[in-house]
Amino acid sequence: MGKTTFKFGELEVNRLGYGAMQLTGNGVFGEVEDRENAITVLREAVANGVNFIDTAEAYGPKFNETLIADALSPFQKGLFIATKGGFDRPGPNNWVPNGAPEKIRQDIEGSLQRLKVDSIDLWQLHRIDPNVDVAKTLAPVVEAVKEGKIKNVGLSEVTIDQIKQVQDILPIVSVQNLYNLSNRQWEGVLDFTAEQGLAFIPWFPLASGPHKLADKIKAIAETHHATTAQIALAWLLKRSSNILLIPGTKSVEHLKENLKAAEIELTEAEFESLAQ
């Protein structure tokens, strides 16, 4: 696997982070059912060495960022909180891209307040809105960067051409696309980000439950006395050194299990057999 950390400028983060999306109500809508447990999970994550946490204005919406602040604020030095903006949430499991500049400005200001910070470590555009010129969408982001309200900017679910288009407007540090052992449609984007020195943050790193891959992974998992989830994560860590993982869970037990994936060293043969 090689390097276990990734650098954003001066700040080094552990490549196994935590995605907070599951700490919401059903359909990523409303408040999480057991808030005390959610706070415990977040605190345990940090206590176990996680220093990269991924959230979004759209999770809840808004509830997730507030929860993170309630659990962890004031954030300890070196803890990197990434959030996103640019989605309307009319209801559970309902996601509508909204790249209107006023919406983006609102999301940025709201995230600063909810996270109780003066500056967002990493702000990501959740989706490029096909109905709005991306330069217009990003104008408030460029402004917020100049004002010091955003330290780093990232994108989500983008093509190589879209990345290049945005790079003409402002520098970015990360791309968050769907990617896991069973879905590698963004392989080209991953390789491009690696060449560019950008972080690649796969969402759904476990394909919403690694049981789908169980047959393939089972034998390798047994060799390593590991779970299928741990092998799926270990494979991603080995795939490229710019990959940052954000598996999410509502369980402290699963959290600790996921973090142990960083200790698994797959052989080249194991890696290749899973890649086929």
C-alpha positions, 0 to 999 in steps of 0.5 A, spaced: 500 500 500 505 504 501 504 511 504 498 511 509 497 519 508 496 524 503 498 531 503 493 537 502 498 543 502 501 543 509 496 538 512 497 531 512 491 527 512 490 519 514 488 516 507 482 512 511 477 517 513 470 517 515 464 519 511 458 522 515 453 521 510 449 515 514 449 519 520 442 522 518 435 520 517 432 515 512 434 517 505 439 522 507 433 526 510 432 529 517 436 528 523 439 521 525 435 517 529 440 516 535 444 522 535 448 520 541 450 514 538 452 518 532 456 523 536 460 517 539 461 514 532 464 521 530 468 522 537 471 515 536 473 516 529 477 522 531 480 518 537 482 512 532 486 517 528 481 519 523 483 526 521 479 527 514 471 527 515 467 528 509 460 531 510 455 536 505 450 541 506 445 536 503 446 531 508 440 532 512 440 537 509 444 541 514 443 536 520 449 533 518 454 539 519 451 541 525 452 534 528 459 534 526 460 541 530 456 538 536 460 532 536 467 535 535 467 543 535 472 546 536 476 542 531 482 539 534 489 542 530 490 537 524 482 535 523 480 536 516 473 537 515 470 537 508 463 539 506 460 540 499 454 544 496 450 545 490 444 540 491 437 542 493 433 536 497 426 536 496 425 530 500 428 523 502 433 520 496 431 526 492 437 530 489 437 536 485 443 539 482 442 547 483 448 551 481 445 558 481 450 562 484 446 565 490 445 558 492 452 556 492 453 563 496 448 561 501 451 554 502 458 556 503 455 561 508 451 556 511 456 551 512 461 556 515 456 557 521 453 550 522 461 547 522 462 553 527 469 555 523 472 561 519 474 557 514 472 551 510 478 546 509 475 543 503 469 545 499 466 541 494 461 542 488 457 536 489 455 536 482 456 541 476 449 543 474 447 542 467 443 548 466 448 553 469 454 555 466 460 552 471 464 559 471 457 562 474 456 557 479 463 557 481 464 565 482 462 565 489 467 560 490 472 564 487 470 569 492 470 565 498 477 563 496 480 570 496 476 572 502 479 566 506 473 562 507 475 556 503 482 553 503 481 548 498 476 546 493 474 540 490 469 537 485 464 531 485 462 526 479 466 529 474 469 527 467 476 529 465 474 535 461 470 538 466 476 538 471 480 541 466 474 546 465 474 548 472 482 548 473 481 554 468 477 558 473 480 556 479 485 551 482 482 544 485 485 539 490 480 533 489 475 529 485 470 525 489 467 520 484 463 513 485 468 508 485 469 501 488 471 494 486 465 492 482 464 499 479 470 502 476 467 507 470 471 512 472 478 509 472 480 514 467 478 520 472 482 516 477 488 516 473 488 523 471 487 525 478 493 521 480 497 524 474 495 531 477 497 530 484 489 531 486 486 527 491 481 522 489 475 520 494 471 514 492 464 515 494 461 508 496 467 505 497 464 499 499 459 499 493 454 500 499 455 493 502 461 489 499 457 482 500 456 483 492 463 482 491 464 476 497 465 470 492 471 474 489 474 476 495 472 471 500 478 467 499 483 473 500 479 475 506 481 468 509 488 468 508 488 475 511 484 473 517 480 479 514 473 481 512 470 482 505 469 490 507 477 490 509 479 487 503 475 492 498 478 498 502 485 495 502 484 494 494 482 501 493 488 503 498 493 499 494 490 501 487 493 508 487 496 512 492 492 519 491 486 515 493 483 517 500 477 513 503 471 515 506 467 509 508 461 511 513 458 507 518 453 508 524 457 503 528 463 504 532 465 496 531 464 497 524 468 504 524 474 500 527 473 494 523 474 499 517 480 503 519 484 496 520 484 496 513 490 500 513 494 495 516 492 490 510 498 489 505 495 485 499 500 482 494 500 483 487 497 477 485 491 478 490 491 485 487 491 483 480 486 477 481 481 482 484 482 487 479 480 482 473 
